[in-house]
Amino acid sequence: MSGKATVKSVLSADMVVLSGRPRPGGPPATRTLGLNYIQAPKLGNKDRADEPFAFAARNYLRKLLVGKEVMFRVDYTVPSTGREYGAVFLNQENVAHMLVREGWADVREIRASDAENVDVEALYSYKAEAQAAKRGIWADSASGIRKAHYNLEGDAESFLEKYKGKPLQAIIESIRDGSTVRACLTLPNDEYQYITLMISGIRAPVIRQGVANTDDLVEPFAEEAKFFVESRLLQREVRVILEMVGQNGNNFFGSIQHPAGNIAEALVAQGLAKVADWSITHVTGGPAALRAAERKAQASKIRLWQAHVEKSKGKDNEFDATVARIMTGDTVIVRNAKGQERKLRLSNIKAPMRLAQQKGVEIASFDWEAKEFLRKRLIGKNVHVTIDYVKPPSDQFPESTECATIKVGEINVAEQLVLKGLADVIKSRDDRSQYYDQLLVAEVKAKEEGKGKHSAKEPPKYKWSDASENAAKAKQFLPFFQRGGRTQAIVEYVANGSRFKLIIPKENCKMTFVLGGVRCPRAAGRPGEKAEPFGAEALDFIARRCQQREVEIEIESLDKTGGFIGSMWLNKTENVAALLLEEGLASIHSYSADQSKHSGLLYSAERAAKQERKNIWANEDPNAVQEEEEEVDTAKPIKKEYLDVVVSEIVSGGHFYVQVINQNIQSLEKMMADLGIHHKNAHSAPENWKPRNGEIVSAKFTEDNQWYRAKVIRSVPESKSVEVIYIDYGNSETIPLTRVVPLPSQFSSLPQQAQEAVLSYVKVPELKDDYGVEAATRFRDLVGGRQLVGVVEQREHNVMHLTLYDPNVSQDPDRSLNAELVRDGLATVYVKSRYARHPGNQALVSKFQEATTLAKRERLNLFEYGDNTADDEDSRY
């Protein structure tokens, strides 16, 4: 019998396994054929060692024949064993002759009756030639012995630790099923170790036959998967990367590297294996390629995926939103572009549970850290949301729950939580995040590094005493907070527009906090309770700006229930009470406002809202809204603040920005140098990042192409640009979005250096008004490039009212730059301010009025056509 076949494998140098053509119903038939008239050394097994040169001889024939098509002839069959013997021809040359010639086989005794089927003379000639040259088995026998371990000696974990992640040369000796092989590893010390290797990240259909105490099992497509791997890897040289030890401790999981490609990906793409979650986290190179291959097979519905049905994600499953509130370490509330709020759980993760709460003391651990982690990274941020699945109602969650992946730019916050050891991954076969594999990988890494809850250390405990538990307890805390000045706090909850629950991390306490100086409409607190007009709007306005934000507070007094009354600032400069008043969502509470050192700011904000008839003032008659004459405490001495300043930006002749000369100026110069260096090496803004109004950013100034800190005033979508003000200098401009990037956190600690100011006692025309340009030009001449002394007459809504002096020109207190503008007829006297009406300033006001008289007499500028300013003296620009 003779024919063509493909060499499937080589058992020894004198015995091969031949494979026929593939069959429609399954893998091709095979036959084992011994090479006639020769004898080669045999490989060992777990019970006996190799014969000398057995591995080298087998290796020679393996490299020569495996995977190649040959001609074969069967000469006879041994009746007792059924084994066939014959000849194999490669390119018409007898392989037995090649083996004998190279010294890898000996010639067996040839009977006379068989002499007609073999070239006896040639075989013996080749043998003599090999012996003379000491080739192969005829060499020194000591050189032909290898040290092979058919069973693992010692601990599998120790073996893994030694070789994990290192590519080891190997030969795939046998295939049990599509994802399980027997491999011979070549170790660095030239020893050989046989292992059972399960391919990481996949599970192919199982073939289980002849195993004691178990039934035979051949799963669908198992034979096809096995043949797929055999035809590509059996007895091929590969590299194996060990990645983990199997559950039974006797086998290994790892990746197989072959020049032709990744067998795991190929199997999965052909629908002959599925991704295995229990090992995919260990796959060298990550799980992305395997998941992509599986999606491809699912879409094609081939083999294992014939009945696959793609889950519908429903409508509106992907959108951009703003994070409004952090509920727990794995649950948030977001607000979409339509203003609708949606409660979302982070897909496939679970944050730690809260610890027990004692009376008056709240105790937390990793649950607080997880929630705080999300708060710092998400609250108020624009995020991209993808709904991965919806959990139906259950006993624990009576309503259906949307589970989503939330990303800030390219950062998956759930993955970051798991990496920090602040959440566990929920294993699931059906409901999965689109980044499920990355979550599993992150969890393994967190455990290996002992992060967060996986640490061997004692879990942290955070305790907060309730300073507002009752009035008596609050009184004990009051003096401490009053002495402390501004205190850092976190807004945990907004009860209504002016009432908050705060956390004071530094002092390990919580408190109820009430804005002083204002009365805010109440929102509905309980179901069925009726809200006061504009109560809901005030609550929404403040919640959007303050909920779970970091703020600063100054405490002034207490209410009767233990609530602390005082002032609150956002971003260090925005007075929250003033924001409410400006929007017409609160009114002045006269008694407490008058007690506040920020009363001027509060009254000014309310007046602005009344003039614009905002919200609660919508029905006010604007003609009836007049500037109220504020009472001046004549008995109270004047306290003036003196500052060394330079004017950094001029808006108009009486409106400008100054930098105060102090140690912060040197810090500013160093920070600007460091900021420039940072942006030379930094990347552009994240792809999905959009600057928000009020956000502090890095902006590239058009005039000099240098980077500066800036505040976003407003977006201009039609031109893809933003209007910014440079917070350390006061100038502003509109620039393309490409010139704006997020400000690195290390450059945000220095307070903004440009402070807004107006000239006190005077009114100067705006640029658009008559003589506005002349006034601005004259003011620039007076202040340009000079260090001045500024007397702060009043601070109103973060704007300083300054009287400026140039000490190089005159030390006379009457020779202010304010007075110079009046004397030049470019400003008029304004006497309605509180400080202008104080008796202690009347001498100075009189000097201003004398300067006005001289300007009028000489018909200078504003008075060129006579005195036409009488109607303006009671107004303020």
Backbone hydrogen bonds, N-H to C=O, Kabsch-Sander energy under -0.5 kcal/mol:
donor,donor_aa,acceptor,acceptor_aa,energy
3,G,72,F,-1.9
5,A,70,V,-2.1
6,T,19,S,-2.7
7,V,68,K,-2.3
8,K,6,T,-0.7
8,K,17,V,-2.4
9,S,17,V,-1.4
11,L,9,S,-0.5
11,L,15,M,-1.6
12,S,15,M,-1.7
13,A,41,P,-0.6
15,M,12,S,-1.8
16,V,33,L,-2.5
17,V,9,S,-3.0
18,L,16,V,-0.5
18,L,31,R,-3.3
19,S,6,T,-3.2
20,G,29,A,-2.7
23,R,26,G,-1.3
26,G,23,R,-1.3
31,R,18,L,-2.1
33,L,16,V,-3.0
33,L,31,R,-0.5
34,G,84,E,-2.9
35,L,14,D,-2.8
36,N,34,G,-0.5
36,N,86,G,-2.9
38,I,35,L,-0.9
39,Q,106,D,-2.5
45,N,48,R,-2.3
51,E,42,K,-2.4
53,F,144,G,-3.6
54,A,51,E,-2.2
57,A,53,F,-2.6
58,R,54,A,-2.5
59,N,55,F,-2.5
60,Y,56,A,-2.0
61,L,57,A,-1.9
62,R,58,R,-2.7
63,K,59,N,-2.4
64,L,60,Y,-1.5
65,L,61,L,-2.3
66,V,62,R,-1.7
67,G,7,V,-3.2
68,K,65,L,-2.7
70,V,5,A,-3.0
71,M,89,F,-2.4
72,F,3,G,-2.6
73,R,87,A,-2.6
74,V,1,M,-3.5
75,D,73,R,-0.6
75,D,85,Y,-2.5
76,Y,85,Y,-1.8
78,V,83,R,-2.6
81,T,78,V,-0.5
82,G,78,V,-3.3
84,E,32,T,-0.8
85,Y,76,Y,-2.6
86,G,34,G,-2.6
87,A,73,R,-2.2
89,F,71,M,-3.5
90,L,93,E,-2.4
91,N,89,F,-0.6
93,E,90,L,-1.7
95,V,88,V,-3.1
98,M,94,N,-1.5
99,L,95,V,-2.3
100,V,96,A,-2.3
101,R,97,H,-2.6
102,E,98,M,-1.9
103,G,100,V,-1.1
104,W,99,L,-2.6
105,A,99,L,-0.7
106,D,39,Q,-3.1
108,R,37,Y,-2.2
108,R,106,D,-0.5
111,R,109,E,-0.6
114,D,111,R,-1.3
115,A,111,R,-0.6
115,A,112,A,-1.0
117,N,114,D,-1.9
118,V,115,A,-0.9
120,V,118,V,-1.6
123,L,119,D,-2.1
124,Y,120,V,-2.3
125,S,121,E,-1.9
126,Y,122,A,-2.5
127,K,123,L,-2.2
128,A,124,Y,-2.4
129,E,125,S,-2.2
130,A,126,Y,-2.3
131,Q,127,K,-2.7
132,A,128,A,-2.4
133,A,129,E,-1.7
134,K,130,A,-0.7
134,K,131,Q,-0.7
135,R,130,A,-2.3
137,I,103,G,-3.7
138,W,135,R,-2.2
139,A,136,G,-1.7
143,S,140,D,-1.4
144,G,141,S,-1.3
145,I,142,A,-1.1
146,R,144,G,-0.6
148,A,146,R,-0.8
149,H,192,Y,-3.0
150,Y,148,A,-0.6
154,G,152,L,-0.6
159,F,155,D,-2.0
160,L,156,A,-2.6
161,E,157,E,-2.6
162,K,158,S,-1.6
163,Y,159,F,-1.7
164,K,160,L,-2.4
165,G,242,L,-2.0
166,K,163,Y,-2.0
168,L,240,V,-2.5
170,A,238,V,-2.4
171,I,184,C,-1.7
172,I,236,R,-1.5
173,E,171,I,-0.9
173,E,182,R,-2.3
174,S,182,R,-1.5
176,R,180,T,-2.1
177,D,180,T,-1.6
178,G,205,P,-0.6
180,T,177,D,-1.3
181,V,197,L,-2.9
182,R,174,S,-2.6
183,A,181,V,-0.5
183,A,195,I,-2.5
184,C,171,I,-2.7
185,L,183,A,-0.7
185,L,193,Q,-3.3
186,T,169,Q,-3.1
187,L,185,L,-0.7
187,L,191,E,-3.0
190,D,187,L,-2.2
192,Y,147,K,-2.5
193,Q,185,L,-2.2
194,Y,149,H,-2.9
195,I,183,A,-2.5
197,L,181,V,-3.0
197,L,195,I,-0.6
198,M,252,F,-3.4
199,I,179,S,-2.6
200,S,254,G,-2.6
202,I,199,I,-1.2
203,R,274,K,-2.3
208,R,217,L,-3.8
214,T,211,V,-1.5
217,L,208,R,-3.2
219,E,206,V,-2.6
222,A,219,E,-2.2
225,A,221,F,-2.2
226,K,222,A,-2.4
227,F,223,E,-2.5
228,F,224,E,-2.2
229,V,225,A,-1.8
230,E,226,K,-2.8
231,S,227,F,-2.7
232,R,229,V,-1.1
233,L,229,V,-3.2
234,L,229,V,-0.7
234,L,230,E,-1.1
235,Q,172,I,-3.5
236,R,233,L,-2.9
238,V,170,A,-2.6
239,R,257,Q,-2.2
240,V,168,L,-2.8
241,I,255,S,-2.7
242,L,240,V,-0.6
243,E,253,F,-3.0
244,M,253,F,-1.7
246,G,251,N,-2.8
249,G,246,G,-1.4
252,F,196,T,-2.4
253,F,244,M,-3.3
254,G,198,M,-1.9
255,S,241,I,-2.1
257,Q,239,R,-3.5
257,Q,255,S,-0.6
258,H,256,I,-0.5
258,H,261,G,-0.6
261,G,258,H,-2.0
263,I,261,G,-0.6
266,A,262,N,-2.1
267,L,263,I,-2.5
268,V,264,A,-2.2
269,A,265,E,-2.7
270,Q,266,A,-1.6
271,G,268,V,-1.6
272,L,267,L,-2.6
273,A,267,L,-0.6
274,K,203,R,-2.2
276,A,201,G,-2.0
277,D,275,V,-0.6
279,S,276,A,-1.1
280,I,276,A,-1.4
281,T,277,D,-0.6
282,H,279,S,-1.6
283,V,280,I,-1.2
286,G,283,V,-2.1
291,R,287,P,-2.4
292,A,288,A,-2.4
293,A,289,A,-2.2
294,E,290,L,-2.3
295,R,291,R,-2.4
296,K,292,A,-1.9
297,A,293,A,-2.0
298,Q,294,E,-2.7
299,A,295,R,-2.5
300,S,296,K,-1.7
301,K,297,A,-1.2
302,I,297,A,-1.3
304,L,271,G,-2.1
305,W,302,I,-2.5
306,Q,303,R,-2.0
308,H,305,W,-1.6
319,F,385,V,-2.2
321,A,383,V,-2.3
322,T,335,R,-2.6
323,V,381,K,-2.0
324,A,322,T,-0.5
324,A,333,I,-2.6
325,R,333,I,-1.8
327,M,325,R,-0.7
327,M,331,T,-1.8
328,T,331,T,-1.8
331,T,328,T,-0.6
332,V,344,L,-2.6
333,I,325,R,-2.9
334,V,342,R,-2.5
335,R,322,T,-3.0
336,N,340,Q,-2.6
337,A,320,D,-0.6
339,G,336,N,-2.1
342,R,334,V,-2.5
344,L,332,V,-3.0
344,L,342,R,-0.5
345,R,402,E,-2.6
346,L,330,D,-2.7
347,S,404,A,-2.2
349,I,346,L,-1.3
350,K,424,D,-2.3
358,Q,361,V,-1.6
361,V,358,Q,-1.4
362,E,464,W,-2.4
364,A,462,Y,-2.5
368,W,365,S,-0.7
369,E,365,S,-1.6
370,A,366,F,-2.6
371,K,367,D,-2.1
372,E,368,W,-3.0
373,F,369,E,-2.4
374,L,370,A,-2.0
375,R,371,K,-2.4
376,K,372,E,-2.5
377,R,373,F,-1.3
378,L,374,L,-2.5
379,I,374,L,-0.6
379,I,375,R,-1.3
380,G,323,V,-2.7
381,K,378,L,-3.1
383,V,321,A,-3.1
384,H,407,K,-2.6
385,V,319,F,-3.3
385,V,383,V,-0.5
386,T,405,T,-2.2
387,I,317,N,-3.6
388,D,386,T,-0.6
388,D,403,C,-2.2
389,Y,403,C,-1.6
391,K,401,T,-2.9
394,S,397,F,-3.2
401,T,391,K,-2.5
402,E,343,K,-0.6
403,C,389,Y,-2.7
403,C,401,T,-0.5
404,A,345,R,-2.8
405,T,386,T,-2.7
406,I,404,A,-0.5
407,K,384,H,-2.3
408,V,411,I,-2.2
409,G,407,K,-0.7
410,E,408,V,-0.5
411,I,408,V,-2.1
412,N,410,E,-0.5
413,V,406,I,-1.9
413,V,411,I,-0.8
416,Q,412,N,-1.8
417,L,413,V,-2.2
418,V,414,A,-2.2
419,L,415,E,-2.4
420,K,416,Q,-1.7
421,G,418,V,-1.6
422,L,417,L,-2.6
424,D,350,K,-2.6
426,I,348,N,-3.0
427,K,425,V,-0.7
432,R,430,D,-0.8
436,Y,433,S,-1.6
439,L,435,Y,-1.9
440,L,436,Y,-2.0
441,V,437,D,-2.6
442,A,438,Q,-2.5
443,E,439,L,-2.2
444,V,440,L,-2.1
445,K,441,V,-2.3
446,A,442,A,-2.5
447,K,443,E,-2.2
448,E,444,V,-2.4
449,E,445,K,-2.2
450,G,446,A,-0.6
450,G,447,K,-0.6
451,K,446,A,-2.6
453,K,421,G,-2.8
454,H,451,K,-2.5
455,S,452,G,-1.9
462,Y,364,A,-3.5
464,W,362,E,-2.3
465,S,508,N,-2.2
466,D,360,G,-1.9
467,A,465,S,-1.0
467,A,510,K,-2.8
469,E,466,D,-1.6
474,A,470,N,-2.2
475,K,471,A,-2.0
476,Q,472,A,-1.0
477,F,473,K,-1.1
478,L,474,A,-1.8
481,F,477,F,-1.9
482,Q,478,L,-2.5
483,R,479,P,-2.3
484,G,480,F,-1.3
485,G,481,F,-0.5
485,G,482,Q,-0.8
487,T,553,I,-2.3
489,A,551,V,-2.4
490,I,503,I,-2.3
491,V,549,R,-2.4
492,E,490,I,-1.0
492,E,501,K,-2.1
493,Y,501,K,-1.7
495,A,493,Y,-0.6
495,A,499,R,-1.9
496,N,499,R,-1.4
497,G,521,P,-0.5
499,R,496,N,-1.2
500,F,513,F,-2.9
501,K,493,Y,-2.8
502,L,500,F,-0.5
502,L,511,M,-3.0
503,I,490,I,-2.6
504,I,509,C,-3.2
507,E,504,I,-0.9
508,N,504,I,-0.7
508,N,505,P,-0.9
509,C,504,I,-1.4
510,K,465,S,-2.7
511,M,502,L,-2.0
513,F,500,F,-2.7
514,V,564,F,-3.3
515,L,498,S,-2.4
516,G,566,G,-3.0
518,V,515,L,-0.6
519,R,587,S,-3.0
529,E,526,R,-2.2
532,E,522,R,-2.4
535,G,532,E,-2.6
538,A,534,F,-2.1
539,L,535,G,-2.3
540,D,536,A,-2.6
541,F,537,E,-2.6
542,I,538,A,-2.4
543,A,539,L,-2.9
544,R,540,D,-2.2
545,R,541,F,-0.8
546,C,542,I,-3.2
547,Q,542,I,-0.5
547,Q,543,A,-1.7
548,Q,491,V,-1.9
549,R,546,C,-2.8
551,V,489,A,-2.7
552,E,569,W,-1.9
553,I,487,T,-2.2
554,E,567,S,-2.3
556,E,565,I,-3.4
557,S,565,I,-1.8
559,D,563,G,-2.6
562,G,559,D,-1.3
564,F,512,T,-3.0
565,I,557,S,-3.2
566,G,514,V,-2.0
567,S,554,E,-2.2
569,W,552,E,-2.9
570,L,574,E,-2.7
571,N,550,E,-0.6
573,T,570,L,-1.2
574,E,570,L,-2.6
575,N,573,T,-0.7
576,V,568,M,-2.7
576,V,574,E,-0.5
579,L,575,N,-1.9
580,L,576,V,-2.0
581,L,577,A,-2.3
582,E,578,A,-2.8
583,E,579,L,-1.5
584,G,581,L,-1.4
585,L,580,L,-2.5
587,S,519,R,-2.3
589,H,517,G,-2.1
590,S,588,I,-0.9
593,A,589,H,-2.9
594,D,590,S,-2.6
595,Q,591,Y,-0.9
596,S,592,S,-0.9
596,S,593,A,-0.7
599,S,596,S,-1.2
602,L,598,H,-1.9
603,Y,599,S,-2.8
604,S,600,G,-2.2
605,A,601,L,-2.0
606,E,602,L,-2.2
607,R,603,Y,-2.4
608,A,604,S,-1.9
609,A,605,A,-1.8
610,K,606,E,-2.3
611,Q,607,R,-2.3
612,E,608,A,-1.6
613,R,610,K,-0.9
614,K,609,A,-2.0
616,I,584,G,-2.5
617,W,614,K,-2.8
618,A,615,N,-2.3
620,E,617,W,-1.8
624,A,621,D,-1.7
625,V,621,D,-0.6
625,V,622,P,-0.7
626,Q,624,A,-1.0
630,E,628,E,-0.8
633,D,631,E,-0.5
634,T,632,V,-1.4
636,K,633,D,-1.0
640,K,638,I,-0.6
641,E,792,V,-1.0
643,L,790,G,-2.6
645,V,643,L,-0.6
645,V,788,L,-2.6
646,V,659,Q,-1.8
648,S,646,V,-0.6
648,S,657,Y,-2.0
649,E,657,Y,-1.4
651,V,649,E,-0.5
651,V,655,H,-2.1
652,S,655,H,-2.4
653,G,765,P,-0.6
655,H,652,S,-0.5
656,F,757,A,-2.4
657,Y,649,E,-2.8
658,V,755,Q,-2.3
659,Q,646,V,-2.7
660,V,753,Q,-0.6
661,I,644,D,-3.4
662,N,660,V,-1.0
665,I,662,N,-1.7
666,Q,662,N,-0.6
667,S,663,Q,-1.6
668,L,664,N,-2.4
669,E,665,I,-2.1
670,K,666,Q,-2.0
671,M,667,S,-2.6
672,M,668,L,-2.7
673,A,669,E,-1.7
674,D,670,K,-2.5
675,L,671,M,-2.7
676,G,672,M,-2.0
677,I,673,A,-1.9
678,H,674,D,-2.5
679,H,675,L,-2.1
680,K,676,G,-1.1
681,N,677,I,-1.1
681,N,678,H,-0.7
682,A,678,H,-1.2
689,W,686,P,-1.4
694,G,712,V,-3.4
695,E,692,R,-2.3
697,V,695,E,-0.5
697,V,710,A,-3.2
698,S,741,V,-2.8
699,A,697,V,-0.5
699,A,708,Y,-3.0
700,K,739,R,-2.3
701,F,699,A,-0.8
701,F,706,Q,-2.6
705,N,701,F,-2.1
708,Y,699,A,-2.7
710,A,697,V,-2.5
711,K,725,I,-2.8
712,V,695,E,-2.3
713,I,711,K,-0.5
713,I,723,E,-3.2
714,R,723,E,-1.3
716,V,721,S,-3.2
719,S,716,V,-1.3
720,K,717,P,-1.1
721,S,716,V,-1.8
722,V,735,I,-2.6
723,E,714,R,-3.0
724,V,722,V,-0.5
724,V,733,E,-2.8
725,I,711,K,-2.2
726,Y,731,N,-3.3
727,I,709,R,-0.6
727,I,725,I,-0.8
728,D,709,R,-0.6
729,Y,726,Y,-1.7
730,G,726,Y,-3.8
733,E,724,V,-1.9
735,I,722,V,-2.5
735,I,733,E,-0.5
737,L,720,K,-2.3
739,R,736,P,-1.9
740,V,737,L,-1.8
741,V,698,S,-2.3
743,L,696,I,-0.7
747,F,744,P,-2.0
748,S,745,S,-1.7
754,A,727,I,-2.3
755,Q,658,V,-2.8
755,Q,753,Q,-0.6
757,A,656,F,-2.7
758,V,800,M,-2.5
759,L,654,G,-1.6
760,S,802,L,-2.8
762,V,759,L,-0.6
763,K,828,T,-3.0
769,D,766,E,-1.3
772,G,769,D,-2.1
775,A,771,Y,-2.2
776,A,772,G,-2.1
777,T,773,V,-2.5
778,R,774,E,-2.5
779,F,775,A,-2.5
780,R,776,A,-2.2
781,D,777,T,-2.0
782,L,778,R,-1.8
783,V,779,F,-1.9
784,G,780,R,-2.4
786,R,783,V,-1.8
788,L,645,V,-3.2
788,L,786,R,-0.6
789,V,805,Y,-2.5
790,G,643,L,-3.4
790,G,788,L,-0.5
791,V,803,T,-2.6
792,V,641,E,-3.1
792,V,790,G,-0.6
793,E,791,V,-0.9
793,E,801,H,-3.0
794,Q,801,H,-0.9
796,E,794,Q,-0.5
796,E,799,V,-3.1
799,V,796,E,-1.4
800,M,756,E,-2.4
801,H,794,Q,-3.1
802,L,758,V,-2.8
802,L,800,M,-0.7
803,T,791,V,-1.9
804,L,802,L,-0.6
805,Y,789,V,-2.3
809,V,806,D,-1.9
810,S,806,D,-1.9
815,R,812,D,-1.9
816,S,814,D,-1.0
817,L,804,L,-2.9
818,N,804,L,-0.6
820,E,816,S,-1.5
821,L,817,L,-1.8
822,V,818,N,-1.6
823,R,819,A,-3.1
824,D,820,E,-1.7
825,G,822,V,-1.7
826,L,821,L,-2.8
827,A,821,L,-0.6
828,T,763,K,-2.5
830,Y,761,Y,-3.4
831,V,829,V,-0.5
831,V,873,E,-0.6
837,R,833,S,-1.2
838,H,835,Y,-0.8
841,N,838,H,-2.3
842,Q,839,P,-1.4
845,V,841,N,-2.2
846,S,842,Q,-2.3
847,K,843,A,-1.6
848,F,844,L,-1.8
849,Q,845,V,-2.3
850,E,846,S,-2.2
851,A,847,K,-2.1
852,T,848,F,-1.9
853,T,849,Q,-2.1
854,L,850,E,-2.0
855,A,851,A,-2.1
856,K,852,T,-2.5
857,R,853,T,-2.3
858,E,854,L,-1.9
859,R,856,K,-1.1
860,L,855,A,-2.3
862,L,825,G,-2.6
863,F,860,L,-2.7
864,E,861,N,-2.4
866,G,863,F,-1.7
868,N,866,G,-1.1
872,D,869,T,-1.4
873,E,869,T,-0.7
873,E,870,A,-0.8
875,S,872,D,-1.9
